[in-house]
Amino acid sequence: MPPLKPLPTLLIVDDDPLIRDSLRLALASSFHVYLAENRKQAIQILREMQTPPQLALIDLGLPPTPHRPTEGFHLIAELLAHSPEIKIIVLSGQDETSNARHARTLGAADFIAKPCSPDKINAQLQGALLVQAKEQHLTDPDLLGIIGQSPPIQAMRSQIALYAPTPFPVLIEGESGSGKELVASAIQRLKKNAKTPFLAFNCAAIPSNLLASTLFGHAKGSFTGASQAQSGYFEDAADGILFLDEIGELPLDLQSNLLRVLENGDYQRVGETTPRKSRARIIAATNRDLRHEIRSGNFRTDLYHRLSVFTIHVPPLRALGKDKLLLLNHFRDFYADQISREKFEFDPAAEQMWEAYPFPGNTRELRNIIIRLTTKYPGLIVNTEQLSAELDLPQSLTHEADADPIALARMELQQATNFNLDTYIQEQTKYYIDAALELTHNNISEAAKLLGINRTTLYSRMEIIQKNLKPSAISENNN
């Protein structure tokens, strides 16, 4: 009799114990379920698991702010930083359209409003599991597996081809969801000996107290639970590539150890004094602005210069123009084939909306939108109303497009007391700066590009706002 296939893994995060227990009972026959009541506990469980869960079912309203979606939004980003392949379904009573859209923009596969029957939840999870399984066989026909013909994509391919045959470190910079892992894989394919190991390590996925032993290995008895000696990623990578994702999350005390390996290849297992030599080539990736992290004291200057012998910037999707349509065609064909649905089409206005949309969640967001449209509108023509329901559009674009700006200003002045134009302008500037930083995941350079100003101007305006706005106003705007 063949062994039973293990159940897929599911992480459920909800602060209501009755909902958690009810879902576990209802889904136990289909999934191996892990439960968490808040974001911190969820991340702790995630880091203790040998392999990340395949699926996550999360609430948006989590402690310490259960009446706001902030914690849930943060959790979506952290789950995907830990494991980009995880499929996240949001199950929440905070079902405002804007919350659903923003959750999807961050990378959630779908959104279910509470209350909902267990059968419907199970069906959604099974659908996400099917898509996940199919994606493992997704192959891109384009050069190096990277879709696109825009100048930024062509320039990036040229950089990959130039840097891949060399033995030097490469730093890959880009926003979350933009495809940094694809670039690392392309370098592996084009290196002189593509059959050597390629190991990927996520610096945000392991508790800080286990990072050293995981990267460098440990001796038997070097710490509680070290029942036998264990090699680390540097040793296992041999003379291949070690891809260090989310390098900006690496603690300062470990940055010095990594610097030593980059300088002369030397490292030691935890609990040993015998030096070992690493021959692995380091490729690192980050969605942070490491130069800003250096100024903030969170990243070593010398390590940055060692890592960035070569730097490849993965462009955000909003900068790729017609490539949005190439990606649409590619993923639409793939998912329609994989889930046996006819392809949807856009009417001309919807196609224009698609081209104009900035895709703050980048390619990950684009793929999830295409999956939902393929499921909802097989073989149909999608219009702007149907498409806009899937996009994280500003309220002004969906509800106030025809409003008279002078009339709005007149109404604001009539209703205001002690109106001050300078303060108002600074407050509005802060809103846009906060939005740009959120969309670019605090990447100062990309936020400045998004705002149409240079980096020094952005820093200057941030300092002026911090100095001039009242603390209460700043606090309220940040909430």
N, C-alpha and C positions, 0 to 999 in steps of 0.2 A: 504493500500500500504506500503510495507516494506521500512524503511529509506534507502536512498542511501548510498552505501559504500564509505567512505572517500577515496580520491585519495591518492596514495602513495606520499611520500615527496621526493623532489629532490633538492639538492644544486648544482648550477652551478657557477663555479669560472673561470672567464676569464677576462683579462684586456681590451679586445676589446668590446666597448659598442654595436657595431652593431651585433657582434656574440652573446652576451648575450641576447639582445632583440629578435633576430631572433630565438634563441633556445627556449626562453620562449614562444614566439608566436606559434612555431611549436609543442611544447610539453605540452602546457597548458591544452589540453583536456585529457591528460593521467596522468599528475602529478601536484601536488601542488608545484610550483617552487619558490625557494629562489635564489637570485642573489648576487654575491660578485665579486669585481674586483681585490682583492688581498688576500694574506694569512691572514693578520691581520683582515680584514673585515669578511672573512669566519669564522674564529674562534669566533669572536664576535657574529655573527649570530647564530652559533652553540650553544654557551653558553646561548643565550637568548631564545632558543627553549625549550619547555617543554620536548619534546622527540627528540632525534637526528633524522636527516633525514635518510631514508632508503637507499638512493642512493646519490652519488656525481659524478658530471661530471666536471673534472677539467683540466685546461691547465697546462703545466709545466713551460712555460715562463711567469712568473708573476713579477710585480714590486717588488723590485727596480732593478731586473736583468732580464728583459724580454727576453734577448737573450741567457740566460743560464737556464738549468732546475733545478737549485738549490732550488728555492722557491717552485716549484711544488713538488719536492722530500720531502722537509720539511713538506709541507702541507699534503701529504699522511700519513706520520708518525704521525702527530698531529691529523688528523681525526680518525685514527685507535686507537690512545691512548685514545681519547675521547669516541669513540664508536667502539669496536672491531667487531661488527656485520655489520657495514656499508659496502656497496659494492661500490667500487670506480672504475669508468671508466675514463681513461685518454684520453682527446681529445686534440691533440697537433700537431703543425707544426714542432716541434723539434722531428722528427720521426726517428732519427738514431736508429739502432738496439740496441745499448748499452743503450740508454735512455729507450726504451720500456722494455728491460730486467730488468733494475734496478728498474723501477717503479713497475713491477710485483713482484720483490724480496721484495720490501718494503711493499707489500700487496695489490697493485691495482689488481682488478679482470681482467682487460683487457686494451688494448691500441688501440685507433683509430687514424689514421693519418688524419690531415686536408689536404684538404677539404673533407667533407663527407656529404652525403645527410641526412636530418633529419629523413627519414624513416629508414635508416640503424642505426642511433644513437638510435632511439626509439626501434628498434628491440633488440639491444644490452642491453639497459636498462631493457626491459621487460624480457629478458633472465636472467639477473642478479637478478631481482626481484623474478623470479620463483625459482632460486637456493636458494636465501635467505629464501623464505618461506619453502622450503623443508628441509633446514638445521635446522629449529626449531624443526623438528621431528626426528633429527638424534640421535640415541641412540647407544652407544658403548657397545657391548656385553662383553667386557673385564672387569676385576675386577676394580671397582670404576670408570668405564667409561674412563679408561686410557689405551690406546693401547700400547703394548710393552712387551717384555720379556728380554730385555737387563739388565745387572746388575744394571746400574743407575736407571732404571725404577722400578725394583724390590725393590731396596733399598728405593726409594721414597715412594712406596706403604707401605712398612714396617713402615716408619716414620709417614705416614698419619694415619695408624691403631693405632700406639702407642700414637700419640698426640691428636687424635680426641676426646677421652672420657674425657680429662682433661678440666679445665676451663681457662687455661692460654693462653696468646696471642701467635700467630704464625706469623712469618715473612716469606713470600714466595718470594724468589729471583729467577730471571731468565730473559732471554732476551725477547724482544718483540716478540709475536707470539708463545711462547714456551708452553703456556697452563697453566698459573698461575691460571686462573679462574677455570679450571677443578679441581685443587688441593683444592681450597677453597670449591667448591661444594662437593668434596669427603669428606672433614672434616665434613661438615654439615650432610651428609648422615650417617656417622659413629658415630656422637655424641650421647650422651645418650638419648636425646629427639629430634629426627630429625624433629618433627612437629613444633618446635618453629620457629620464624621468621628467615629468612636469607635475609638481605638487603645488596646490593652492592652499594657503593658510589665511584665514580671516582674523585679523588682529582684534576685532571687536567681539569675536565669538567665544573667547576663552576668558575665564576669570583671571584677574591680574596675578593672583598668587600661583597660577598654574602655567602662565605664559612661558617662563624660563625653561621649565622641564619639558614642555610641549615642543618648543623650538629647538632646544639644545640637548634634550634627553636627560636622564638622571641615573645615578648609581643606586644599587640595591640598598635600602635602608636610609636613603638620604632624607626622607621625610615620612610622616605617617601615611601608610598605605602604599609605600614604594616597596612592594614585596619582591620585586625583581628589577634588574637593570633594564633600562628602556632607551632605545635610540630616539632622537628627535627629528624634526623636519629637515634640519640642515644636513644631518647624516643620511637620512633616507633619500634626499634629493640627489645625492652623489654628485655626478658631474653634469646634471641636468639643470632645470630651471626651478627656482623656488619663487612662487608668486605670492607676495605679501599684500593682501587686500586690506583696505582701511588702515594704511600705515600711520595715519594721523592719530589713531587711537592707541598707539603703542606708548606705554608709560615711560617717563623720562629715565627711570633707573635701568630699563631694558634697552633704551636707545644707545647707551654707551656700549653695551655688549654687542649690539648689531653693528655699531660703528667699527668695533675691533675686527669683526668678521669681514667687513667690507674692506678694511685697510690691509689686512695680511692673511685672512682666512682662518685666524685662530679663534677657537671657542673651547669651552669645557662643559661636560655634562654636570648638572647640579649634583653636588656631593663628591665630585672628583677633582683632583689637582692636575691630572695628566692632560696636557693640551692636545687638542685634535685639530685637524685641518679640514676646512670646507672648500670644495671645488665648485659649489653650486653658483650659478648666475642668479642674481637677485633682480626681480622685476617687482616694483611696488606700485600701488594704486591708491588714490585718495580722492574724495569729493570735497576735501577741505582746502582752503588756501594756506599752504604750509608756510608761506612767507608771513602771513598774518599770525599764524601759530608761533612762529619764531619770535615775532615782536611781543607776543603775549606771554612768552616764557614757557610755552608748552612743547616746543620742538627744538632740537639742537641744530644750530646753524651748520656745524661740520657734517652732521649726518645728512642734512638736506643736500649739501653740495656733493657728498659721496653718492647719494641715491640718484641725483639728477644729472649724471654725466650726459645722458640723453633724456629728453623730456618729450612726451607725446601728449598733446591736448586733444581729448575726445570732444568734438563740438556738440553743443546741445541741439536737440532736434529742431528748435525754433530757428536755427541758423542755416538749415539745410534746404530751404526752398522746395523745389519740385521733388526732392528725395522723399518727402512725406507721401507723395502719390506712389512712388516706387515701392515704398514700404507697405503702403495700403494694399497694393496689388499682390505683393509677395505673401503677406500674412493672411489676406483674405482668401487667396487660393489655397494656402496650406490648411487653414482651419476649416474651411468649407469641405475640403477633401477628408480631413481627419474625423470630423463629426458627421459626415454624410449629409451635409446640407447644401442647398443651392446657394450660389454667391449672391449677396445683395449688391445693389448699385446705388450710387448717389445721383440725385438730380443736380443740375448745374449749380444751383445756389448752395446746396449742401457741399458740393465739391469745393466751392470757393471758401466756405466756412472751414472746411478741413485744412485747406492750404493756409488760411490765415491764423488758425488756432496755434498758440505757442507751445503746447504740450509741455507744461511744467514738470510732468513726471517722465518725460522723454520716451524712449522706445518701449519701456515697460508699460507706461500708460497707454501708448498707441496700441500695443498688442492686446491689452485687456479690453479696450474699446471695441476693437475688431471682433474679439470673441463674443462680446455681448451683442453686437449688431448682427453677427452671423447667426446667433441663437434666436434673436427676436424677429429678424426680418429676412428669413431665407427666401431667396428668389424675388425679393421685392425692391421697389425703389424707395430709398430713404430720403426724406426731406429735411429741411433745416430744423423744424420743430422736433422731429425724432432724434436728430443728431445732437442738437443742443442739450437734450436731456442727459446725454452721456458725457458732456464736456463740463469742465469747471470754469464756466464763464462768469465774469464779474456781473453783479446785479445791474450795473449801468447798461450792459450790453443786452440783457434779457428783459428788463422792465422799464428802463428809462431812456431808451434809444431815441424817442421822439420828444423828450423833454426840452423845454426852452431854457438854456443855461442862465440867461438874464432873469427869467422868471424865478428860477430856483434860487439865484443869489438874492433877489428882492425878498423872497419869502424868508430866507435865512436872516437877512438884516432886520426884517420886521419882527421876527420872533426872538432875536438875540437881545441880551442885556450886556452892556459894557463890551460891545464887539470891538476886537482889535485885529486889524488886517494882518499885521506882522505875525502875531501869535497864530492866527488862523493858517497863514501860509506855512509857518514852521510845523504846525500840527499835521497839515496835509502832506508836507514833505516827509515827515516821519512815517506816516501811513505807507507811503510809496517805498521808502527805504526798508521798512519792516517787511513789506510784501516781497520786495526784490530779494532780500536776504533769505526769506523763507523759501521762495521759489528756487534759489540757487544753493540752498543748504549752507548758508553763511559763507559762501565763497565771495569774498570782497571784489575780486577782479570781475567775476561774471555778473555780480549785482550791479557794478558800475556800468558794464556794457549794456545791461538790460535797461538801466535808467538813462543811458545816453550821455554819461559824464565819465570823466577819467577817475582813476582810483583815488588820487590825492584830493580831488574835489569832494568825493564821497566821504572820505575820512573827515575833511574839514567841516562838511555840513553835519555829520554825526556829532562832532564835538560841539558845534554851535547849538544844536538842538538840545544836547545833554546839559549844556550850561544854562540855556535860556528858558526852557520849559520847566514849569513847576513840577516837583517830584510827583505830586498827585496825578498830574496830567500824564506824565511819562508812565507811571504805574498803570493807569487806566488804559492807556493805549496798548500796553504790552499784554494786557489780559485778554 
